[in-house]
């Protein structure tokens, strides 16, 4: 089943450093839901994308390239298991005690000493297996169009 491409898609492309503006990705969970939910996610993604530092002309060029990229790489959602890590506190077997004396009475409070260990656990996530390829096509198309129309790959 094909879905309509959003007006503007997030990008990451070859030669873009992790700190560069166009490599930041605004990803929304890929779940099948109501059209209203899809529209809300589309607007949220559009808002996050527009708040980036790519030029308006570049974003417009991306949106022109998106339909062809979505036709070539349609959204294919796949659920898979990933391992995540969480910190847990594990007792060391030692205790720390403190005593307070009030007249003839002594109160002692003891606490277990713990250390942090990291535990792996499985989580099921839904991913679009064509997202990377589609974003590569959009980026290449946008850079090519910008180079042709503006004389540089960033539409500046």
C-alpha positions as CSV (number, residue, x, y, z in Angstrom):
1,X,0.0,0.0,0.0
2,X,1.5,3.3,-1.0
3,X,1.1,6.4,1.1
4,X,1.3,10.0,0.0
5,X,4.6,11.7,0.6
6,X,4.8,14.6,3.0
7,X,5.4,18.0,1.5
8,X,8.9,18.2,2.9
9,X,11.0,15.4,4.3
10,X,14.0,15.3,6.7
11,X,17.3,14.6,5.2
12,X,20.7,13.1,5.8
13,X,23.1,12.7,3.0
14,X,26.6,11.8,2.2
15,X,29.1,14.4,3.1
16,X,26.9,15.9,5.8
17,X,28.5,16.0,9.2
18,X,26.4,14.9,12.2
19,X,26.4,18.5,13.4
20,X,25.3,20.1,10.2
21,X,21.7,21.4,10.0
22,X,20.5,19.1,7.2
23,X,21.6,16.0,9.0
24,X,19.3,16.5,11.9
25,X,16.3,14.4,11.6
26,X,12.8,15.0,12.8
27,X,11.4,11.4,12.9
28,X,7.9,10.5,13.9
29,X,6.9,7.0,14.8
30,X,5.8,5.0,11.8
31,X,2.4,3.6,12.9
32,X,-0.7,3.0,11.1
33,X,-3.5,5.1,12.5
34,X,-6.2,7.4,11.7
35,X,-5.8,10.0,8.9
36,X,-6.1,12.7,11.6
37,X,-3.2,11.3,13.5
38,X,-1.1,11.1,10.3
39,X,-2.0,14.7,9.5
40,X,-0.9,15.8,13.0
41,X,2.4,13.9,12.6
42,X,2.9,15.4,9.2
43,X,2.4,19.0,10.5
44,X,4.7,18.3,13.5
45,X,7.4,17.0,11.2
46,X,6.9,19.9,8.8
47,X,7.2,22.4,11.7
48,X,10.4,20.7,12.9
49,X,11.8,20.7,9.4
50,X,11.0,24.3,8.8
51,X,12.7,25.3,12.0
52,X,16.0,24.0,10.7
53,X,18.6,26.1,9.1
54,X,18.2,25.0,5.4
55,X,17.2,27.8,3.1
56,X,13.6,28.2,2.0
57,X,14.6,27.5,-1.6
58,X,16.3,24.3,-0.5
59,X,13.2,23.1,1.4
60,X,11.0,24.0,-1.6
61,X,13.3,22.0,-3.8
62,X,13.2,19.0,-1.4
63,X,9.4,19.1,-1.6
64,X,9.5,19.0,-5.4
65,X,11.9,16.0,-5.3
66,X,9.9,14.1,-2.6
67,X,7.1,12.6,-4.8
68,X,9.5,10.9,-7.2
69,X,11.5,9.6,-4.2
70,X,8.4,8.2,-2.5
71,X,7.3,6.6,-5.8
72,X,10.8,4.9,-6.0
73,X,11.0,4.1,-2.2
74,X,7.5,3.9,-0.8
75,X,7.0,3.7,3.0
76,X,7.4,0.1,4.1
77,X,6.9,-0.2,7.9
78,X,8.5,-3.1,9.6
79,X,8.4,-4.1,13.3
80,X,11.7,-5.4,14.7
81,X,13.3,-6.0,18.0
82,X,16.1,-3.8,19.2
83,X,18.1,-4.1,22.4
84,X,18.2,-1.1,24.7
85,X,20.2,-0.5,27.9
86,X,19.0,0.8,31.2
87,X,20.9,1.5,34.5
88,X,19.9,-0.5,37.5
89,X,21.1,-0.3,41.1
90,X,22.5,-3.6,42.5
91,X,23.4,-4.2,46.1
92,X,27.1,-4.8,46.8
93,X,26.5,-6.8,49.9
94,X,27.8,-4.0,52.1
95,X,25.9,-1.7,54.4
96,X,26.5,1.8,55.7
97,X,25.2,2.4,59.2
98,X,25.0,5.4,61.4
99,X,24.0,5.7,65.0
100,X,22.4,8.6,66.9
101,X,22.4,8.6,70.7
102,X,19.6,10.3,72.6
103,X,20.2,10.0,76.3
104,X,20.1,6.3,77.2
105,X,18.7,5.3,73.7
106,X,20.8,4.7,70.6
107,X,19.1,4.6,67.2
108,X,21.0,2.9,64.4
109,X,20.0,3.2,60.7
110,X,21.6,1.0,58.1
111,X,21.4,1.3,54.3
112,X,22.6,-1.1,51.6
113,X,25.5,0.2,49.4
114,X,24.6,-0.2,45.8
115,X,26.5,0.1,42.5
116,X,25.2,0.9,39.0
117,X,25.1,-1.9,36.5
118,X,23.6,-1.7,33.0
119,X,21.0,-4.2,31.9
120,X,20.0,-4.9,28.3
121,X,16.3,-5.4,27.4
122,X,14.4,-6.0,24.2
123,X,12.0,-3.4,22.7
124,X,9.9,-3.7,19.6
125,X,10.1,-0.7,17.3
126,X,8.4,0.1,14.0
127,X,10.7,1.5,11.3
128,X,10.4,2.5,7.7
129,X,12.9,0.3,5.9
130,X,13.0,2.6,2.8
131,X,13.6,5.8,4.7
132,X,17.4,6.0,4.2
133,X,17.3,5.3,0.5
134,X,14.4,7.7,0.0
135,X,16.2,10.5,1.9
136,X,19.4,9.8,-0.2
137,X,17.3,10.2,-3.4
138,X,15.7,13.4,-2.1
139,X,19.1,14.9,-1.1
140,X,20.7,14.1,-4.4
141,X,17.8,15.5,-6.4
142,X,17.7,18.7,-4.2
143,X,21.4,19.2,-4.5
144,X,21.3,18.7,-8.3
145,X,18.4,21.0,-8.7
146,X,20.0,23.7,-6.5
147,X,23.2,23.4,-8.4
148,X,21.3,23.9,-11.7
149,X,19.2,26.8,-10.5
150,X,21.3,28.6,-7.9
151,X,24.9,27.6,-8.8
152,X,25.5,25.8,-5.5
153,X,24.1,22.6,-3.8
154,X,22.5,24.5,-0.9
155,X,20.2,26.9,-2.9
156,X,21.9,29.9,-1.3
